[in-house]
Amino acid sequence: MLLGAAIEKYSELIHLGRVSVPEDVAGFVSYLASRDSDYMTGQSVMIDGGIQFS
């Protein structure tokens, strides 16, 4: 399967309708590195666009 075809196939499984880009993760990493996250403990955060596999 060519890369473009794979991206199109998996984009259909993602509720937001697209695959992720580095900026999707970078914003959350920036939050974790900031003082705004001082009171956050022990969380699992999924940055997956709402993908569902069946």
Secondary structure as a PSIPRED ss2 file (coil, helix, strand):
# PSIPRED VFORMAT (PSIPRED V4.0)

   1 M C   1.000  0.000  0.000
   2 L C   1.000  0.000  0.000
   3 L H   0.000  1.000  0.000
   4 G H   0.000  1.000  0.000
   5 A H   0.000  1.000  0.000
   6 A H   0.000  1.000  0.000
   7 I H   0.000  1.000  0.000
   8 E H   0.000  1.000  0.000
   9 K H   0.000  1.000  0.000
  10 Y H   0.000  1.000  0.000
  11 S H   0.000  1.000  0.000
  12 E C   1.000  0.000  0.000
  13 L C   1.000  0.000  0.000
  14 I C   1.000  0.000  0.000
  15 H C   1.000  0.000  0.000
  16 L C   1.000  0.000  0.000
  17 G C   1.000  0.000  0.000
  18 R C   1.000  0.000  0.000
  19 V C   1.000  0.000  0.000
  20 S C   1.000  0.000  0.000
  21 V C   1.000  0.000  0.000
  22 P H   0.000  1.000  0.000
  23 E H   0.000  1.000  0.000
  24 D H   0.000  1.000  0.000
  25 V H   0.000  1.000  0.000
  26 A H   0.000  1.000  0.000
  27 G H   0.000  1.000  0.000
  28 F H   0.000  1.000  0.000
  29 V H   0.000  1.000  0.000
  30 S H   0.000  1.000  0.000
  31 Y H   0.000  1.000  0.000
  32 L H   0.000  1.000  0.000
  33 A H   0.000  1.000  0.000
  34 S C   1.000  0.000  0.000
  35 R H   0.000  1.000  0.000
  36 D H   0.000  1.000  0.000
  37 S H   0.000  1.000  0.000
  38 D C   1.000  0.000  0.000
  39 Y C   1.000  0.000  0.000
  40 M C   1.000  0.000  0.000
  41 T C   1.000  0.000  0.000
  42 G C   1.000  0.000  0.000
  43 Q C   1.000  0.000  0.000
  44 S C   1.000  0.000  0.000
  45 V C   1.000  0.000  0.000
  46 M C   1.000  0.000  0.000
  47 I C   1.000  0.000  0.000
  48 D C   1.000  0.000  0.000
  49 G C   1.000  0.000  0.000
  50 G C   1.000  0.000  0.000
  51 I C   1.000  0.000  0.000
  52 Q C   1.000  0.000  0.000
  53 F C   1.000  0.000  0.000
  54 S C   1.000  0.000  0.000
